[in-house]
């Protein structure tokens, strides 16, 4: 609670106590007027002052002016009729102020909550100077500076660890609660929290180019891109107030002349003025989007604007890239088939021998497949002699291991040396191995599916996506297998990046609902840009992804696609609830007021109540 | 040229009115007020002098909402 809020709360409480007290006091005439004027002025003086300013600035539709006019009108009617019922006027002002106070408090609170949630901004960086640690403003650190990160501190700038091991908490960035182990040589990203070890990090970026700064910038500007719902409300508010005030004027004049009952109709017109403020709507819609964006970023999904959240909620077709999105994009040994096993069962000893040879042969190669073979045989450096390594372009590698001539490569290589190679039933890249010219067997290397890919596809169908398409540059056989494993019915293989755009355009032309494209953001930027909504995966460090996409998933988990759509849907359903609810109650109130069923109390309760409920409902979007 | 300013305003509708007022100010190409983050993003017209435009923006905002503030 800030000072202004505290002051207003004291005014509200004082006025309320006075009002309760006045209910037990019996005074008449001028004394009564003065006594009731006291709480009215305490709680409403600022409104009256603002109203006066509004008149001076020729702003007759200012809500302060309208509220002042309504309450002064009620005062006048009470005096005119001689009823001495001043409670109503004071109460209207009092409740109006309660509503304002609540709005202010709730918005301030949620503003703070949401910004705390996204609080990844590092305040300082430690730099060693003459054996002492100094805290320096991170924006002053140059590239290549060595910074020290102590346990419990945030990593201020992206860099590479040059000394130390630790566990990092990346949850502020990724929504992933599982901590990550890091050690010397690993890249670290700003915004993560160092949990237990002291790290020496050499910075690779400037502060403003670091991940944390970029993400903050993105999140802070996100709610400035307004959605259609927000624009609708803005337009509605512009028409609503003048329309209600106009009807109030008509209500005060026309029936009064016809019926001659001036008091009743003026009272009904004043009810209109009380309901004329569109605040409940104008506050709850952007607040819902803001909460939705905040909730999403807490879950590791960055949405670049309210408009994208809106589009995301309408997605019925999801087009996906394969490598890096559904699969890891890293090759791994899938199976080892020594000649004796005939592609059916595995023989551990012979399989090990096969891996042993191939790992040795591939010792010096930088090819991704070589890396996968070495990874499958971790104790490669075991004292065996590897000599006369020869790379045979387009075929494979030949080397001598412990005096045996080993050939590792494709079918062509086997044919060239006259080894009787056998085809494999498994799908993937097949690496054949020959020992001293004799065929020894093959190793199947494949890109593995991500652990959540299958679940992600299932969940997407569950949430209302009715068409999932996979686009890939890979060969048909591999694409077919992946699609089959995941339950994707539609796929196109062997595509160049430009052809992916063509395919997407075809899909866009067929659709009636929004089409999302999900990719890893590295080589599919044009496709990301072309889709109704582009979702990039794995923003941890990939600038291209942050730039190109409308939605950025902070880690590689395809399940986040589902999370993103779910949050969007929930936010939009809250937005709709609030629009219908607030407009509905206001119109109901106007009708009831016009026919004389609703009184002033009803009007102010409807006005304040709708706002309170709409704000509370909006905050649900934060909890996803 | 786009610039971000911190603002102070109490109600959402007033923020909307500030946006309208800022947009009608000479020298402003486009203004967006974000009530949730209390920020105003102003895109200036080519050749407009920011130092001259911003006081005008504040003045027109004050006219419709005396309680508001723009920090520039």
Interface residues (C-beta under 8 A of the other chain):
Chain A: X50 X53 X57 X59 X62 X63 X100 X103 X104 X107 X111 X114 X220 X221 X223 X224 X226 X234 X237 X277 X278 X279 X282 X283 X286 X287 X290
Chain B: X10 X11 X12 X13 X16 X32 X34 X35 X36 X37 X38 X39 X41 X63 X64 X66 X67
